[in-house]
Amino acid sequence: MADPQQGMLSPGVVLNYTYEIVELVGVGGTGEVYLARNQTTGREVAIKLLKREFAADPVLVELMQREANALHDISHNAVVRYYELLRTDMDGGFTFLVMEFIRGESLQDRLSRGPVPAQELLQIARRVVDGLEAAHAGGALHRDLTPANVILRDGDPAKATLIDFGIAKDLTNTGKTVIGQGFAGTYNYASPEQVSAGEVDPRSDFYSLGATLLAAAEGRTPGEGKGLDQILAAKRVPPETEHLPGVLRPLIQALMQPRPEDRPASAADIRVLIDGMGEVDDLDALLSGEVEEKTVIRPRAQIEETVVDPPAPRRSSGGRWGWAGALAVLVGLGVGAYFVLPGLLEPKLPVASPYALTLKVDETGAVLSGNAPSVEAAGALRADLAAAMPDGRLAGALVPAAGLPVETWMLAMVELSLAAEPLDRWTLEAADKTVRLAGLASDPETFERVQQRSTAIADSHGLTMEYQITLAPQPLAHAQMMAAVAAHSKCGPLTLFGPDPLPPGQQIAVQGPVATEEDAAAIRSALSELDPGRLVRLDLTVTSDLVCKVERLMPLRNSPDLRFGFSYGQKDGALDSADYVAGDNPVVDLDIGGAFAESFLFVFYVDGNTGKVIHLLPYQDRPDNLVNQAGVREGDRWRVRILFPAEDVKVGQRGFLVGPPFGTNILVAVASPEAFLENMLPRNDQAELFLEDLVAALSRAETTDYIVSREFFTTREE
């Protein structure tokens, strides 16, 4: 129906007798977008559908439905309209979204030609903020706000429109996103909490707006030319904006604060930042006192602070601020007080060696002790660490002391405590430039994420990390256990008991055949290594390589319509399995479903000790192997005796007494509507020759035409 190079749909195709495809206009990771025309109204629309390889995935279809539900009722000129979600039976059937089609270039296309003028960016910012306000009020987050997803309708910045809410999040759905749990978005523009899989709210979209404006102002993508680690590290500090003109500086600084609580809380707050700064073209002049008293928005608490003319040194001819001007900037941008030249106004403090901090968190609460470079810094650091605690409570205090190991040591402690928060019962201990993190990780992903983030943070501050993180007992998937023992399962797959996955603490129980005692020991060792604290119970049958080869040849599991029964010839009693000792007279019957009454029955015994195959049905002394001729009807089933009591043994009725050599061998039965072993079989065969014939016969047969059953047959001395 379509050229695979051009997408699923070709121009001219009509969906649901209404929407005529004009052209493919975009391809993403899972979806395709087409320009289409409503044949009834003539209106241009955008058609969004899942790619062919994803179109039948019920999970992705459900996510598309959630996208449509989240955005259908949002009506604002700055947000693309979602009209309807439809399904077609065409091409095997698929679901598609019908949306507004917007003509115009994206902000990404615009910035690719160079920096966008500040006045245009402020128009775009006002428009996008209005669109976000409408989306958030309707219960949806964008989660992928980038220049590529801002369209300048008809090329007009004042008509900027948000598109591609493909990863919108329902605010009423406790964190479920249209693409499921975890990171959604584009790393360069995503908020710190988004890339770390933290809690996301409207302020995350505000951060992405700031990153989008910064990219457009500079004419390049944030972090361009840098690796992912560098991009993520840069999100831990506010961006460098000194080179930006006028209002863009405080606006982008406010939007791109690393902590959500330090950003504007609402679209109304952002509009104050855009419109409330006056016409100041030189923020340096404002902060250095060259402009009369102005109001600066402080993002941290969303309050206004008045910065008055500082009494002392103004900006030098070298272009650097005095410490008072720097203080005004830091306070205005909401940065913690421990950045403000610690100890500058304090009396001389005792030197701490080592310079230490300990933060211990468990089910009883959080306790802090250690050093800080001033009284103010101690209070600010303690407040930030308390804010990182789940309940906001923190006992203990910090002692002011000199000897700070590195300038950003305090910031590093806050970042490391945030990185450690996913752990259970954790302790952060710092001594000078060495930091030890101990705790309990609930799962491997948390274990890996905490270590990676902590190491990156420590590296960025010139610190060394040591870890004592323990992984909590984990559930074990059956596939994980089977993969661990695959190299030693030479007799075919083993049987695992219990739920999948196996809950923490529940013993591992395994049953099945193995070729050697060494394989059994290796299987136990491999399973124990997966979780050293678990009990491992093995019910393994050690047999021979020949028996293992037969087991691997069997194409099907045992059929319920072909069941072996075991008993004794010289004494009463039935057995659950073929387990006999020296002197026993085994009696073996086959219980066969009535639907196979006219099938041919083939039964043979493979002796791994001698390398022989003993034919039990048919063979030259017992040629009749039709079920209804060889057996006896019992209700709606048939019973065929294979091995007889010693007193009944005669020509055509085989039986024996158990004797050496002892071991575990295999008994196999095949019921088929066709006599696929055509030649009359001897009493005994060489195993290797017979197995070649058996493989050829099974490969010729249709898998739905025959049924198989096999049982291990164990003989022992006592």
Secondary structure, DSSP 8 states (H G I E B T S, - for coil): ---TTT-S--TT-EETTTEEEEEEEEE-SSEEEEEEEETTT--EEEEEEE-TTTTT-HHHHHHHHHHHHHHTT---TTB--EEEEEEE-GGG-EEEEEEE---EEEHHHHHTTS---HHHHHHHHHHHHHHHHHHHHTTEE-S---GGGEEEETT-GGGEEE---TT-EETTTTT-BTT-SS--S-TTTS-HHHHTT----HHHHHHHHHHHHHHHHHTS-TTTT--HHHHHHHTTS----TTS-TTHHHHHHHHT-SSGGGS-SSHHHHHHHHHTTTT-S-HHHHHHTSS--EEEEETTTTEEEEE---SS----TTS---HHHHHHHHHHTT--GGGS-TTTTS----B-SS-EEEEEEETTEEEEEEEESSHHHHHHHHHHHHHTSTTS--EE--EE-B--SSTTHHHHHHHHHHHHTTSEEEEEEEETTEEEEEEEESSHHHHHHHHHHHHHHHHHTT-EEEEEEEE----B-HHHHHHHHGGG-TTS--EEES-SSB-TT--EEEEEEES-HHHHHHHHHHHHHH-TTS-EEEEEEE--HHHHHHHHH--S---TTEEEEEEESSS--EESSEEEETT--EEEEEEEEGGGTTSEEEEEEEETTTTEEEEEESBTTB---BHHHHSEEETTEEEEEEE--GGG-BTTB------SS-EEEEEEEEEESS--S-S---SEEEHHHHHHHHHHHHHHS-TTT-EEEEEEEEEE--
